[in-house]
């Protein structure tokens, strides 16, 4: 575990319900923010073709992951769709101790947990859909899940939206370019603060 202290690097954390367009916003924002690295999480899911260890994820087996949980090696972790995902303390602190900035994609509870450990170094951004109806349509339009999985994601979205007010900033992703402009401006302001 890490002690609470000030690091020169900053942590920018995105949370959003599935279907909000978070990955698109994050990827476009990162193109405008070359000084920020995307965080690499650990997972127990199987490596996919084209993925690289330490670039896409740190791939761990279930036993190793659960050992690290017992050792408090994670800032946050969750079990989601039959696999563990988590953010490692050591990998994160190594980067921000060097003064580099990291962007993380976390669920709402993980984001709030990270804030406890890095209260002065972190910015929590919540990306909201324009409405639940728009979110439903976006999930249907993806055609990547069956109806039952979509319902699970919508139920989770209701829970996640209840946490939005606990974040530092809330951005509605209604018009993509506008959302990316807003997010980029918020992040630039945050990382320029000393």
BABA-178563 format. One record per residue (C-alpha): residue number from 0; residue in one letter; chain; x, y, z. Coordinates in pm, whole numbers, plus 50000, padded with zeros to 5 digits. Layout:
   n res chain  east north    up
 NUM   A     A     X     Y     Z
...
//
This chain:
   n res chain  east north    up
   0   X     A 50000 50000 50000
   1   X     A 50110 50359 49947
   2   X     A 50126 50637 50199
   3   X     A 49934 50955 50126
   4   X     A 50185 51208 50003
   5   X     A 50228 51464 49733
   6   X     A 50373 51342 49404
   7   X     A 50480 51566 49118
   8   X     A 50267 51374 48865
   9   X     A 49888 51396 48837
  10   X     A 49614 51136 48801
  11   X     A 49315 51209 48577
  12   X     A 49035 50958 48630
  13   X     A 48740 50903 48396
  14   X     A 48425 50720 48498
  15   X     A 48105 50677 48299
  16   X     A 47829 50427 48239
  17   X     A 47883 50187 47947
  18   X     A 47762 50343 47623
  19   X     A 47836 50701 47725
  20   X     A 48123 50728 47476
  21   X     A 48399 50736 47735
  22   X     A 48654 50544 47526
  23   X     A 48600 50775 47229
  24   X     A 48629 51090 47443
  25   X     A 48937 50958 47624
  26   X     A 49114 50859 47301
  27   X     A 49045 51194 47135
  28   X     A 49150 51386 47448
  29   X     A 49474 51188 47474
  30   X     A 49563 51291 47118
  31   X     A 49545 51653 47234
  32   X     A 49731 51586 47559
  33   X     A 50066 51432 47460
  34   X     A 50213 51471 47811
  35   X     A 49960 51228 47959
  36   X     A 49998 50849 47956
  37   X     A 49709 50606 47966
  38   X     A 49720 50383 48274
  39   X     A 49776 50012 48225
  40   X     A 49552 49799 48446
  41   X     A 49599 49443 48562
  42   X     A 49343 49180 48463
  43   X     A 49274 48809 48483
  44   X     A 49108 48799 48143
  45   X     A 49289 48615 47867
  46   X     A 49521 48809 47642
  47   X     A 49366 48881 47302
  48   X     A 49538 48868 46967
  49   X     A 49744 49182 46914
  50   X     A 49758 49277 47282
  51   X     A 50094 49323 47451
  52   X     A 50179 49252 47817
  53   X     A 50247 49579 48000
  54   X     A 50103 49787 47714
  55   X     A 49736 49686 47703
  56   X     A 49719 49518 48046
  57   X     A 49929 49338 48303
  58   X     A 49790 48987 48258
  59   X     A 49773 48790 48583
  60   X     A 49619 48456 48663
  61   X     A 49340 48448 48920
  62   X     A 49564 48315 49198
  63   X     A 49825 48590 49151
  64   X     A 49555 48857 49137
  65   X     A 49391 48734 49458
  66   X     A 49732 48722 49630
  67   X     A 49785 49086 49534
  68   X     A 49438 49172 49672
  69   X     A 49534 49019 50008
  70   X     A 49861 49213 50000
  71   X     A 49676 49544 49937
  72   X     A 49871 49586 49614
  73   X     A 49580 49754 49434
  74   X     A 49454 50111 49452
  75   X     A 49124 49970 49335
  76   X     A 49000 49646 49190
  77   X     A 48675 49491 49079
  78   X     A 48531 49166 48954
  79   X     A 48337 49240 48639
  80   X     A 48197 49003 48377
  81   X     A 48387 48701 48520
  82   X     A 48730 48868 48544
  83   X     A 48926 49079 48789
  84   X     A 49053 49425 48690
  85   X     A 49268 49651 48905
  86   X     A 49513 49939 48928
  87   X     A 49847 49853 49088
  88   X     A 49995 50089 49347
  89   X     A 50357 50025 49252
  90   X     A 50313 50084 48877
  91   X     A 50109 50401 48939
  92   X     A 50338 50559 49197
  93   X     A 50649 50483 48988
  94   X     A 50505 50697 48709
  95   X     A 50374 50992 48911
  96   X     A 50687 50999 49130
  97   X     A 50876 51088 48809
  98   X     A 50641 51380 48749
  99   X     A 50451 51212 48468
 100   X     A 50072 51233 48439
 101   X     A 49837 50934 48401
 102   X     A 49484 50905 48270
 103   X     A 49282 50620 48421
 104   X     A 48952 50465 48317
 105   X     A 48786 50338 48638
 106   X     A 48444 50251 48767
 107   X     A 48290 50502 49009
 108   X     A 48386 50320 49327
 109   X     A 48742 50268 49207
 110   X     A 48772 50637 49118
 111   X     A 48654 50746 49462
 112   X     A 48891 50499 49626
 113   X     A 49184 50637 49427
 114   X     A 49093 50987 49546
 115   X     A 49138 50870 49907
 116   X     A 49500 50776 49837
 117   X     A 49585 51069 49609
 118   X     A 49359 51354 49726
 119   X     A 49579 51636 49597
 120   X     A 49707 51464 49284
 121   X     A 49383 51342 49131
 122   X     A 49105 51487 48920
 123   X     A 48787 51281 48892
 124   X     A 48587 51337 48573
 125   X     A 48242 51186 48529
 126   X     A 48110 51157 48176
 127   X     A 47731 51152 48158
 128   X     A 47499 51058 47876
 129   X     A 47246 51326 47773
 130   X     A 46967 51100 47908
 131   X     A 46893 50739 47997
 132   X     A 46698 50704 47672
 133   X     A 47001 50812 47469
 134   X     A 47213 50568 47668
 135   X     A 46969 50284 47592
 136   X     A 46983 50369 47222
 137   X     A 47362 50383 47221
 138   X     A 47387 50042 47386
 139   X     A 47138 49894 47140
 140   X     A 47329 50050 46851
 141   X     A 47655 49885 46954
 142   X     A 47506 49541 46890
 143   X     A 47784 49385 47099
 144   X     A 47566 49238 47375
 145   X     A 47245 49047 47412
 146   X     A 46941 49207 47573
 147   X     A 47015 49061 47917
 148   X     A 47370 49205 47920
 149   X     A 47233 49543 47805
 150   X     A 46987 49538 48094
 151   X     A 47272 49463 48338
 152   X     A 47467 49761 48197
 153   X     A 47162 49988 48225
 154   X     A 47103 49884 48587
 155   X     A 47468 49952 48661
 156   X     A 47437 50290 48487
 157   X     A 47161 50395 48726
 158   X     A 47390 50312 49020
 159   X     A 47687 50490 48863
 160   X     A 47487 50807 48793
 161   X     A 47409 50830 49165
 162   X     A 47782 50886 49228
 163   X     A 47829 51162 48969
 164   X     A 47797 51449 49217
 165   X     A 48092 51309 49417
 166   X     A 48326 51375 49123
 167   X     A 48532 51691 49070
 168   X     A 48384 51758 48726
 169   X     A 48083 51632 48530
 170   X     A 48075 51654 48150
 171   X     A 47772 51560 47941
 172   X     A 47865 51378 47621
 173   X     A 47591 51506 47395
 174   X     A 47799 51659 47115
 175   X     A 48129 51472 47089
 176   X     A 48354 51762 46979
 177   X     A 48216 51985 47252
 178   X     A 48266 51716 47517
 179   X     A 48627 51658 47406
 180   X     A 48695 52036 47407
 181   X     A 48553 52066 47759
 182   X     A 48742 51764 47893
 183   X     A 49070 51881 47737
 184   X     A 49033 52229 47887
 185   X     A 48955 52086 48234
 186   X     A 49258 51854 48222
 187   X     A 49495 52125 48094
 188   X     A 49387 52355 48375
 189   X     A 49437 52078 48632
 190   X     A 49784 51970 48520
 191   X     A 49906 52329 48494
 192   X     A 49831 52386 48864
 193   X     A 50132 52346 49091
//
